Amino acid sequence: MKSGKPTDIDKLYGLEPVIEPGEGSDGVEPFADVQCPYCGETLTVRLDLSAGSQSYVEDCQVCCQPMQMSVRAAEDGTLDAVSAERMDR
């Protein structure tokens, strides 16, 4: 088989494309790394920028504590900033 792009094998076998963390162009939701304010673990979270800037609660994937996620979208719809804060303050 001729060597090509990594996504060529997905097309060949009719597989869903793999989305790598950090990708987010072409209407695909971006990923961001945030640090849990409770346990300190770095988590990769998927962000939905279709609603623009927003705030929501998401549980830490490691310690299960609720984090207040704040997502700020730029005017062009790209990610401007993301943060995770403790809920017990």
C-alpha positions as CSV (number, residue, x, y, z in Angstrom):
1,M,0.0,0.0,0.0
2,K,1.2,3.4,-0.9
3,S,2.1,5.6,2.1
4,G,-0.1,8.7,2.5
5,K,-2.0,10.7,5.1
6,P,-3.0,8.9,8.3
7,T,-6.7,9.5,7.3
8,D,-6.3,7.6,4.0
9,I,-6.7,4.2,5.8
10,D,-9.9,5.5,7.4
11,K,-11.4,6.3,4.0
12,L,-10.2,3.0,2.6
13,Y,-12.0,0.9,5.2
14,G,-15.0,3.3,5.8
15,L,-13.9,4.1,9.3
16,E,-14.8,7.2,11.3
17,P,-11.8,9.7,11.3
18,V,-9.7,9.9,14.4
19,I,-9.8,13.4,16.0
20,E,-6.6,14.2,17.7
21,P,-6.5,16.6,20.8
22,G,-5.7,20.1,19.7
23,E,-7.5,19.8,16.3
24,G,-10.6,21.9,15.9
25,S,-10.8,23.4,12.4
26,D,-13.5,22.7,9.8
27,G,-16.4,22.8,12.2
28,V,-14.9,20.1,14.5
29,E,-15.2,20.8,18.2
30,P,-11.8,21.7,19.7
31,F,-10.1,20.0,22.6
32,A,-8.3,21.9,25.4
33,D,-6.2,20.9,28.4
34,V,-7.3,22.1,31.8
35,Q,-6.0,21.4,35.2
36,C,-8.5,20.1,37.8
37,P,-8.7,22.7,40.6
38,Y,-9.2,19.9,43.2
39,C,-6.7,17.1,42.4
40,G,-4.3,19.0,40.0
41,E,-4.5,16.4,37.2
42,T,-4.4,17.8,33.6
43,L,-7.5,16.8,31.7
44,T,-8.2,17.0,28.0
45,V,-11.8,18.2,27.5
46,R,-13.8,18.6,24.4
47,L,-15.4,22.0,23.9
48,D,-18.5,22.9,22.0
49,L,-18.1,26.4,20.6
50,S,-21.3,26.4,18.6
51,A,-23.1,28.3,21.4
52,G,-20.3,30.9,21.8
53,S,-19.0,31.8,25.2
54,Q,-20.5,29.8,28.0
55,S,-20.2,28.5,31.5
56,Y,-21.2,25.0,32.7
57,V,-20.4,22.3,35.2
58,E,-18.3,19.2,34.4
59,D,-17.0,16.5,36.7
60,C,-13.2,15.8,36.9
61,Q,-12.5,12.5,35.1
62,V,-10.0,11.6,37.9
63,C,-11.4,12.7,41.2
64,C,-15.1,13.2,40.2
65,Q,-15.3,16.7,41.8
66,P,-17.5,19.2,40.0
67,M,-15.6,22.0,38.1
68,Q,-17.1,25.3,36.9
69,M,-15.9,25.4,33.3
70,S,-15.8,28.8,31.6
71,V,-15.3,28.9,27.8
72,R,-14.7,32.2,26.0
73,A,-15.1,32.2,22.2
74,A,-13.6,34.8,19.9
75,E,-15.8,36.8,17.5
76,D,-14.8,34.4,14.7
77,G,-16.0,31.4,16.7
78,T,-12.5,30.1,17.7
79,L,-11.5,29.3,21.2
80,D,-10.2,32.3,23.1
81,A,-9.8,31.0,26.6
82,V,-10.9,28.1,28.9
83,S,-10.7,27.7,32.7
84,A,-11.8,25.3,35.4
85,E,-12.7,26.6,38.9
86,R,-13.7,25.0,42.2
87,M,-17.4,24.9,43.0
88,D,-17.0,25.0,46.8
89,R,-15.9,28.6,47.1
